[in-house]
Amino acid sequence: MSILDEEDDDPMLSAVNLVDVFLVLVVALLTAVALQQQSQANETVIRNAGQPDMEIVVRKDGQEIKYRGNGGSAEGQGERAGVAYRLKDGSIIYVPEAGEGAVPGAPAAPAAPGPARP
């Protein structure tokens, strides 16, 4: 009966329990830091690409902006602002048109694209 009266007071058991508690705290802190860095990252997510209910989500500096389509194309909702020319070397030049939207002092659009000049 003397075996039942003994209490196991091993000091190593409490040390092992403390190590377990600290491991849980470290994992929680690392998870919180990783989530914070992930939420501050700049990213663009496209949901339902090519579908009428497509949505673009832009996350920048901790803010989230959502762009949703109306289910149709944006055809006819703008006006022509200029002409773009692709040169032989692959570069693209934008030339604003003379008119209401033209920048004062900007050259008018050429009649035909010319060769690239250095």
Phi and psi in radians as a Rosetta constraint file:
Dihedral C 1 N 2 CA 2 C 2 CIRCULARHARMONIC -1.200 0.35
Dihedral N 2 CA 2 C 2 N 3 CIRCULARHARMONIC -0.357 0.35
Dihedral C 2 N 3 CA 3 C 3 CIRCULARHARMONIC -1.215 0.35
Dihedral N 3 CA 3 C 3 N 4 CIRCULARHARMONIC -0.639 0.35
Dihedral C 3 N 4 CA 4 C 4 CIRCULARHARMONIC -1.244 0.35
Dihedral N 4 CA 4 C 4 N 5 CIRCULARHARMONIC -0.436 0.35
Dihedral C 4 N 5 CA 5 C 5 CIRCULARHARMONIC -1.448 0.35
Dihedral N 5 CA 5 C 5 N 6 CIRCULARHARMONIC -0.275 0.35
Dihedral C 5 N 6 CA 6 C 6 CIRCULARHARMONIC -1.335 0.35
Dihedral N 6 CA 6 C 6 N 7 CIRCULARHARMONIC 2.445 0.35
Dihedral C 6 N 7 CA 7 C 7 CIRCULARHARMONIC -1.913 0.35
Dihedral N 7 CA 7 C 7 N 8 CIRCULARHARMONIC 2.427 0.35
Dihedral C 7 N 8 CA 8 C 8 CIRCULARHARMONIC -1.555 0.35
Dihedral N 8 CA 8 C 8 N 9 CIRCULARHARMONIC 1.788 0.35
Dihedral C 8 N 9 CA 9 C 9 CIRCULARHARMONIC -1.921 0.35
Dihedral N 9 CA 9 C 9 N 10 CIRCULARHARMONIC 1.225 0.35
Dihedral C 9 N 10 CA 10 C 10 CIRCULARHARMONIC -1.519 0.35
Dihedral N 10 CA 10 C 10 N 11 CIRCULARHARMONIC 2.084 0.35
Dihedral C 10 N 11 CA 11 C 11 CIRCULARHARMONIC -1.163 0.35
Dihedral N 11 CA 11 C 11 N 12 CIRCULARHARMONIC -0.377 0.35
Dihedral C 11 N 12 CA 12 C 12 CIRCULARHARMONIC -1.223 0.35
Dihedral N 12 CA 12 C 12 N 13 CIRCULARHARMONIC -0.478 0.35
Dihedral C 12 N 13 CA 13 C 13 CIRCULARHARMONIC -1.136 0.35
Dihedral N 13 CA 13 C 13 N 14 CIRCULARHARMONIC -0.692 0.35
Dihedral C 13 N 14 CA 14 C 14 CIRCULARHARMONIC -1.237 0.35
Dihedral N 14 CA 14 C 14 N 15 CIRCULARHARMONIC -0.572 0.35
Dihedral C 14 N 15 CA 15 C 15 CIRCULARHARMONIC -1.174 0.35
Dihedral N 15 CA 15 C 15 N 16 CIRCULARHARMONIC -0.695 0.35
Dihedral C 15 N 16 CA 16 C 16 CIRCULARHARMONIC -1.125 0.35
Dihedral N 16 CA 16 C 16 N 17 CIRCULARHARMONIC -0.691 0.35
Dihedral C 16 N 17 CA 17 C 17 CIRCULARHARMONIC -1.124 0.35
Dihedral N 17 CA 17 C 17 N 18 CIRCULARHARMONIC -0.675 0.35
Dihedral C 17 N 18 CA 18 C 18 CIRCULARHARMONIC -1.145 0.35
Dihedral N 18 CA 18 C 18 N 19 CIRCULARHARMONIC -0.697 0.35
Dihedral C 18 N 19 CA 19 C 19 CIRCULARHARMONIC -1.079 0.35
Dihedral N 19 CA 19 C 19 N 20 CIRCULARHARMONIC -0.735 0.35
Dihedral C 19 N 20 CA 20 C 20 CIRCULARHARMONIC -1.078 0.35
Dihedral N 20 CA 20 C 20 N 21 CIRCULARHARMONIC -0.743 0.35
Dihedral C 20 N 21 CA 21 C 21 CIRCULARHARMONIC -1.114 0.35
Dihedral N 21 CA 21 C 21 N 22 CIRCULARHARMONIC -0.761 0.35
Dihedral C 21 N 22 CA 22 C 22 CIRCULARHARMONIC -1.162 0.35
Dihedral N 22 CA 22 C 22 N 23 CIRCULARHARMONIC -0.631 0.35
Dihedral C 22 N 23 CA 23 C 23 CIRCULARHARMONIC -1.094 0.35
Dihedral N 23 CA 23 C 23 N 24 CIRCULARHARMONIC -0.731 0.35
Dihedral C 23 N 24 CA 24 C 24 CIRCULARHARMONIC -1.112 0.35
Dihedral N 24 CA 24 C 24 N 25 CIRCULARHARMONIC -0.721 0.35
Dihedral C 24 N 25 CA 25 C 25 CIRCULARHARMONIC -1.129 0.35
Dihedral N 25 CA 25 C 25 N 26 CIRCULARHARMONIC -0.721 0.35
Dihedral C 25 N 26 CA 26 C 26 CIRCULARHARMONIC -1.119 0.35
Dihedral N 26 CA 26 C 26 N 27 CIRCULARHARMONIC -0.763 0.35
Dihedral C 26 N 27 CA 27 C 27 CIRCULARHARMONIC -1.092 0.35
Dihedral N 27 CA 27 C 27 N 28 CIRCULARHARMONIC -0.713 0.35
Dihedral C 27 N 28 CA 28 C 28 CIRCULARHARMONIC -1.125 0.35
Dihedral N 28 CA 28 C 28 N 29 CIRCULARHARMONIC -0.734 0.35
Dihedral C 28 N 29 CA 29 C 29 CIRCULARHARMONIC -1.167 0.35
Dihedral N 29 CA 29 C 29 N 30 CIRCULARHARMONIC -0.744 0.35
Dihedral C 29 N 30 CA 30 C 30 CIRCULARHARMONIC -1.099 0.35
Dihedral N 30 CA 30 C 30 N 31 CIRCULARHARMONIC -0.672 0.35
Dihedral C 30 N 31 CA 31 C 31 CIRCULARHARMONIC -1.131 0.35
Dihedral N 31 CA 31 C 31 N 32 CIRCULARHARMONIC -0.750 0.35
Dihedral C 31 N 32 CA 32 C 32 CIRCULARHARMONIC -1.101 0.35
Dihedral N 32 CA 32 C 32 N 33 CIRCULARHARMONIC -0.723 0.35
Dihedral C 32 N 33 CA 33 C 33 CIRCULARHARMONIC -1.166 0.35
Dihedral N 33 CA 33 C 33 N 34 CIRCULARHARMONIC -0.719 0.35
Dihedral C 33 N 34 CA 34 C 34 CIRCULARHARMONIC -1.133 0.35
Dihedral N 34 CA 34 C 34 N 35 CIRCULARHARMONIC -0.719 0.35
Dihedral C 34 N 35 CA 35 C 35 CIRCULARHARMONIC -1.175 0.35
Dihedral N 35 CA 35 C 35 N 36 CIRCULARHARMONIC -0.637 0.35
Dihedral C 35 N 36 CA 36 C 36 CIRCULARHARMONIC -1.164 0.35
Dihedral N 36 CA 36 C 36 N 37 CIRCULARHARMONIC -0.746 0.35
Dihedral C 36 N 37 CA 37 C 37 CIRCULARHARMONIC -1.165 0.35
Dihedral N 37 CA 37 C 37 N 38 CIRCULARHARMONIC -0.629 0.35
Dihedral C 37 N 38 CA 38 C 38 CIRCULARHARMONIC -1.198 0.35
Dihedral N 38 CA 38 C 38 N 39 CIRCULARHARMONIC -0.642 0.35
Dihedral C 38 N 39 CA 39 C 39 CIRCULARHARMONIC -1.275 0.35
Dihedral N 39 CA 39 C 39 N 40 CIRCULARHARMONIC -0.383 0.35
Dihedral C 39 N 40 CA 40 C 40 CIRCULARHARMONIC -1.579 0.35
Dihedral N 40 CA 40 C 40 N 41 CIRCULARHARMONIC -0.099 0.35
Dihedral C 40 N 41 CA 41 C 41 CIRCULARHARMONIC -1.273 0.35
Dihedral N 41 CA 41 C 41 N 42 CIRCULARHARMONIC 2.561 0.35
Dihedral C 41 N 42 CA 42 C 42 CIRCULARHARMONIC -1.519 0.35
Dihedral N 42 CA 42 C 42 N 43 CIRCULARHARMONIC 2.161 0.35
Dihedral C 42 N 43 CA 43 C 43 CIRCULARHARMONIC -2.643 0.35
Dihedral N 43 CA 43 C 43 N 44 CIRCULARHARMONIC 2.732 0.35
Dihedral C 43 N 44 CA 44 C 44 CIRCULARHARMONIC -2.184 0.35
Dihedral N 44 CA 44 C 44 N 45 CIRCULARHARMONIC 2.237 0.35
Dihedral C 44 N 45 CA 45 C 45 CIRCULARHARMONIC -2.094 0.35
Dihedral N 45 CA 45 C 45 N 46 CIRCULARHARMONIC 2.287 0.35
Dihedral C 45 N 46 CA 46 C 46 CIRCULARHARMONIC -1.926 0.35
Dihedral N 46 CA 46 C 46 N 47 CIRCULARHARMONIC 2.085 0.35
Dihedral C 46 N 47 CA 47 C 47 CIRCULARHARMONIC -1.838 0.35
Dihedral N 47 CA 47 C 47 N 48 CIRCULARHARMONIC 2.446 0.35
Dihedral C 47 N 48 CA 48 C 48 CIRCULARHARMONIC 0.971 0.35
Dihedral N 48 CA 48 C 48 N 49 CIRCULARHARMONIC 0.894 0.35
Dihedral C 48 N 49 CA 49 C 49 CIRCULARHARMONIC -1.028 0.35
Dihedral N 49 CA 49 C 49 N 50 CIRCULARHARMONIC 2.292 0.35
Dihedral C 49 N 50 CA 50 C 50 CIRCULARHARMONIC 1.418 0.35
Dihedral N 50 CA 50 C 50 N 51 CIRCULARHARMONIC -0.031 0.35
Dihedral C 50 N 51 CA 51 C 51 CIRCULARHARMONIC -1.677 0.35
Dihedral N 51 CA 51 C 51 N 52 CIRCULARHARMONIC 2.792 0.35
Dihedral C 51 N 52 CA 52 C 52 CIRCULARHARMONIC -1.079 0.35
Dihedral N 52 CA 52 C 52 N 53 CIRCULARHARMONIC -0.474 0.35
Dihedral C 52 N 53 CA 53 C 53 CIRCULARHARMONIC -1.732 0.35
Dihedral N 53 CA 53 C 53 N 54 CIRCULARHARMONIC 0.553 0.35
Dihedral C 53 N 54 CA 54 C 54 CIRCULARHARMONIC -1.071 0.35
Dihedral N 54 CA 54 C 54 N 55 CIRCULARHARMONIC 2.521 0.35
Dihedral C 54 N 55 CA 55 C 55 CIRCULARHARMONIC -2.385 0.35
Dihedral N 55 CA 55 C 55 N 56 CIRCULARHARMONIC 2.394 0.35
Dihedral C 55 N 56 CA 56 C 56 CIRCULARHARMONIC -1.996 0.35
Dihedral N 56 CA 56 C 56 N 57 CIRCULARHARMONIC 2.173 0.35
Dihedral C 56 N 57 CA 57 C 57 CIRCULARHARMONIC -1.996 0.35
Dihedral N 57 CA 57 C 57 N 58 CIRCULARHARMONIC 2.146 0.35
Dihedral C 57 N 58 CA 58 C 58 CIRCULARHARMONIC -1.979 0.35
Dihedral N 58 CA 58 C 58 N 59 CIRCULARHARMONIC 2.112 0.35
Dihedral C 58 N 59 CA 59 C 59 CIRCULARHARMONIC -1.916 0.35
Dihedral N 59 CA 59 C 59 N 60 CIRCULARHARMONIC 2.073 0.35
Dihedral C 59 N 60 CA 60 C 60 CIRCULARHARMONIC -2.499 0.35
Dihedral N 60 CA 60 C 60 N 61 CIRCULARHARMONIC 2.192 0.35
Dihedral C 60 N 61 CA 61 C 61 CIRCULARHARMONIC 0.940 0.35
Dihedral N 61 CA 61 C 61 N 62 CIRCULARHARMONIC 0.719 0.35
Dihedral C 61 N 62 CA 62 C 62 CIRCULARHARMONIC 1.425 0.35
Dihedral N 62 CA 62 C 62 N 63 CIRCULARHARMONIC -0.020 0.35
Dihedral C 62 N 63 CA 63 C 63 CIRCULARHARMONIC -1.866 0.35
Dihedral N 63 CA 63 C 63 N 64 CIRCULARHARMONIC 2.628 0.35
Dihedral C 63 N 64 CA 64 C 64 CIRCULARHARMONIC -2.144 0.35
Dihedral N 64 CA 64 C 64 N 65 CIRCULARHARMONIC 2.188 0.35
Dihedral C 64 N 65 CA 65 C 65 CIRCULARHARMONIC -2.076 0.35
Dihedral N 65 CA 65 C 65 N 66 CIRCULARHARMONIC 2.292 0.35
Dihedral C 65 N 66 CA 66 C 66 CIRCULARHARMONIC -1.972 0.35
Dihedral N 66 CA 66 C 66 N 67 CIRCULARHARMONIC 2.351 0.35
Dihedral C 66 N 67 CA 67 C 67 CIRCULARHARMONIC -2.049 0.35
Dihedral N 67 CA 67 C 67 N 68 CIRCULARHARMONIC 2.209 0.35
Dihedral C 67 N 68 CA 68 C 68 CIRCULARHARMONIC -2.112 0.35
Dihedral N 68 CA 68 C 68 N 69 CIRCULARHARMONIC 2.456 0.35
Dihedral C 68 N 69 CA 69 C 69 CIRCULARHARMONIC -1.418 0.35
Dihedral N 69 CA 69 C 69 N 70 CIRCULARHARMONIC 2.836 0.35
Dihedral C 69 N 70 CA 70 C 70 CIRCULARHARMONIC -1.685 0.35
Dihedral N 70 CA 70 C 70 N 71 CIRCULARHARMONIC 0.158 0.35
Dihedral C 70 N 71 CA 71 C 71 CIRCULARHARMONIC 1.636 0.35
Dihedral N 71 CA 71 C 71 N 72 CIRCULARHARMONIC -0.157 0.35
Dihedral C 71 N 72 CA 72 C 72 CIRCULARHARMONIC -2.194 0.35
Dihedral N 72 CA 72 C 72 N 73 CIRCULARHARMONIC -3.081 0.35
Dihedral C 72 N 73 CA 73 C 73 CIRCULARHARMONIC -1.530 0.35
Dihedral N 73 CA 73 C 73 N 74 CIRCULARHARMONIC 2.872 0.35
Dihedral C 73 N 74 CA 74 C 74 CIRCULARHARMONIC -1.605 0.35
Dihedral N 74 CA 74 C 74 N 75 CIRCULARHARMONIC 0.433 0.35
Dihedral C 74 N 75 CA 75 C 75 CIRCULARHARMONIC -1.115 0.35
Dihedral N 75 CA 75 C 75 N 76 CIRCULARHARMONIC 2.308 0.35
Dihedral C 75 N 76 CA 76 C 76 CIRCULARHARMONIC 1.384 0.35
Dihedral N 76 CA 76 C 76 N 77 CIRCULARHARMONIC 0.199 0.35
Dihedral C 76 N 77 CA 77 C 77 CIRCULARHARMONIC -1.813 0.35
Dihedral N 77 CA 77 C 77 N 78 CIRCULARHARMONIC 0.308 0.35
Dihedral C 77 N 78 CA 78 C 78 CIRCULARHARMONIC -2.585 0.35
Dihedral N 78 CA 78 C 78 N 79 CIRCULARHARMONIC -3.044 0.35
Dihedral C 78 N 79 CA 79 C 79 CIRCULARHARMONIC -2.336 0.35
Dihedral N 79 CA 79 C 79 N 80 CIRCULARHARMONIC 2.710 0.35
Dihedral C 79 N 80 CA 80 C 80 CIRCULARHARMONIC -1.200 0.35
Dihedral N 80 CA 80 C 80 N 81 CIRCULARHARMONIC 2.287 0.35
Dihedral C 80 N 81 CA 81 C 81 CIRCULARHARMONIC -1.944 0.35
Dihedral N 81 CA 81 C 81 N 82 CIRCULARHARMONIC -0.229 0.35
Dihedral C 81 N 82 CA 82 C 82 CIRCULARHARMONIC 2.960 0.35
Dihedral N 82 CA 82 C 82 N 83 CIRCULARHARMONIC -2.949 0.35
Dihedral C 82 N 83 CA 83 C 83 CIRCULARHARMONIC -2.228 0.35
Dihedral N 83 CA 83 C 83 N 84 CIRCULARHARMONIC 2.457 0.35
Dihedral C 83 N 84 CA 84 C 84 CIRCULARHARMONIC -1.976 0.35
Dihedral N 84 CA 84 C 84 N 85 CIRCULARHARMONIC 2.375 0.35
Dihedral C 84 N 85 CA 85 C 85 CIRCULARHARMONIC -2.098 0.35
Dihedral N 85 CA 85 C 85 N 86 CIRCULARHARMONIC 2.345 0.35
Dihedral C 85 N 86 CA 86 C 86 CIRCULARHARMONIC -1.723 0.35
Dihedral N 86 CA 86 C 86 N 87 CIRCULARHARMONIC 2.136 0.35
Dihedral C 86 N 87 CA 87 C 87 CIRCULARHARMONIC -1.473 0.35
Dihedral N 87 CA 87 C 87 N 88 CIRCULARHARMONIC 2.961 0.35
Dihedral C 87 N 88 CA 88 C 88 CIRCULARHARMONIC -1.085 0.35
Dihedral N 88 CA 88 C 88 N 89 CIRCULARHARMONIC -0.529 0.35
Dihedral C 88 N 89 CA 89 C 89 CIRCULARHARMONIC -1.405 0.35
Dihedral N 89 CA 89 C 89 N 90 CIRCULARHARMONIC -0.001 0.35
Dihedral C 89 N 90 CA 90 C 90 CIRCULARHARMONIC 1.706 0.35
Dihedral N 90 CA 90 C 90 N 91 CIRCULARHARMONIC -0.200 0.35
Dihedral C 90 N 91 CA 91 C 91 CIRCULARHARMONIC -1.339 0.35
Dihedral N 91 CA 91 C 91 N 92 CIRCULARHARMONIC 2.714 0.35
Dihedral C 91 N 92 CA 92 C 92 CIRCULARHARMONIC -2.040 0.35
Dihedral N 92 CA 92 C 92 N 93 CIRCULARHARMONIC 2.341 0.35
Dihedral C 92 N 93 CA 93 C 93 CIRCULARHARMONIC -2.021 0.35
Dihedral N 93 CA 93 C 93 N 94 CIRCULARHARMONIC 2.280 0.35
Dihedral C 93 N 94 CA 94 C 94 CIRCULARHARMONIC -1.778 0.35
Dihedral N 94 CA 94 C 94 N 95 CIRCULARHARMONIC 2.253 0.35
Dihedral C 94 N 95 CA 95 C 95 CIRCULARHARMONIC -2.143 0.35
Dihedral N 95 CA 95 C 95 N 96 CIRCULARHARMONIC 1.995 0.35
Dihedral C 95 N 96 CA 96 C 96 CIRCULARHARMONIC -1.168 0.35
Dihedral N 96 CA 96 C 96 N 97 CIRCULARHARMONIC 2.571 0.35
Dihedral C 96 N 97 CA 97 C 97 CIRCULARHARMONIC -1.442 0.35
Dihedral N 97 CA 97 C 97 N 98 CIRCULARHARMONIC 2.622 0.35
Dihedral C 97 N 98 CA 98 C 98 CIRCULARHARMONIC -1.276 0.35
Dihedral N 98 CA 98 C 98 N 99 CIRCULARHARMONIC 2.321 0.35
Dihedral C 98 N 99 CA 99 C 99 CIRCULARHARMONIC 2.676 0.35
Dihedral N 99 CA 99 C 99 N 100 CIRCULARHARMONIC -2.688 0.35
Dihedral C 99 N 100 CA 100 C 100 CIRCULARHARMONIC -1.114 0.35
Dihedral N 100 CA 100 C 100 N 101 CIRCULARHARMONIC -0.744 0.35
Dihedral C 100 N 101 CA 101 C 101 CIRCULARHARMONIC -1.554 0.35
Dihedral N 101 CA 101 C 101 N 102 CIRCULARHARMONIC 0.066 0.35
Dihedral C 101 N 102 CA 102 C 102 CIRCULARHARMONIC -1.305 0.35
Dihedral N 102 CA 102 C 102 N 103 CIRCULARHARMONIC 2.596 0.35
Dihedral C 102 N 103 CA 103 C 103 CIRCULARHARMONIC -1.424 0.35
Dihedral N 103 CA 103 C 103 N 104 CIRCULARHARMONIC 2.269 0.35
Dihedral C 103 N 104 CA 104 C 104 CIRCULARHARMONIC -1.050 0.35
Dihedral N 104 CA 104 C 104 N 105 CIRCULARHARMONIC 2.350 0.35
Dihedral C 104 N 105 CA 105 C 105 CIRCULARHARMONIC 1.510 0.35
Dihedral N 105 CA 105 C 105 N 106 CIRCULARHARMONIC -0.076 0.35
Dihedral C 105 N 106 CA 106 C 106 CIRCULARHARMONIC -1.425 0.35
Dihedral N 106 CA 106 C 106 N 107 CIRCULARHARMONIC 2.536 0.35
Dihedral C 106 N 107 CA 107 C 107 CIRCULARHARMONIC -1.208 0.35
Dihedral N 107 CA 107 C 107 N 108 CIRCULARHARMONIC 2.639 0.35
Dihedral C 107 N 108 CA 108 C 108 CIRCULARHARMONIC -1.275 0.35
Dihedral N 108 CA 108 C 108 N 109 CIRCULARHARMONIC 2.834 0.35
Dihedral C 108 N 109 CA 109 C 109 CIRCULARHARMONIC -1.181 0.35
Dihedral N 109 CA 109 C 109 N 110 CIRCULARHARMONIC 2.380 0.35
Dihedral C 109 N 110 CA 110 C 110 CIRCULARHARMONIC -1.222 0.35
Dihedral N 110 CA 110 C 110 N 111 CIRCULARHARMONIC 2.758 0.35
Dihedral C 110 N 111 CA 111 C 111 CIRCULARHARMONIC -1.155 0.35
Dihedral N 111 CA 111 C 111 N 112 CIRCULARHARMONIC -0.662 0.35
Dihedral C 111 N 112 CA 112 C 112 CIRCULARHARMONIC -2.556 0.35
Dihedral N 112 CA 112 C 112 N 113 CIRCULARHARMONIC 2.585 0.35
Dihedral C 112 N 113 CA 113 C 113 CIRCULARHARMONIC -1.151 0.35
Dihedral N 113 CA 113 C 113 N 114 CIRCULARHARMONIC 2.360 0.35
Dihedral C 113 N 114 CA 114 C 114 CIRCULARHARMONIC -1.786 0.35
Dihedral N 114 CA 114 C 114 N 115 CIRCULARHARMONIC 3.088 0.35
Dihedral C 114 N 115 CA 115 C 115 CIRCULARHARMONIC -1.229 0.35
Dihedral N 115 CA 115 C 115 N 116 CIRCULARHARMONIC 2.693 0.35
Dihedral C 115 N 116 CA 116 C 116 CIRCULARHARMONIC -1.209 0.35
Dihedral N 116 CA 116 C 116 N 117 CIRCULARHARMONIC 2.353 0.35
Dihedral C 116 N 117 CA 117 C 117 CIRCULARHARMONIC -2.089 0.35
Dihedral N 117 CA 117 C 117 N 118 CIRCULARHARMONIC 2.336 0.35
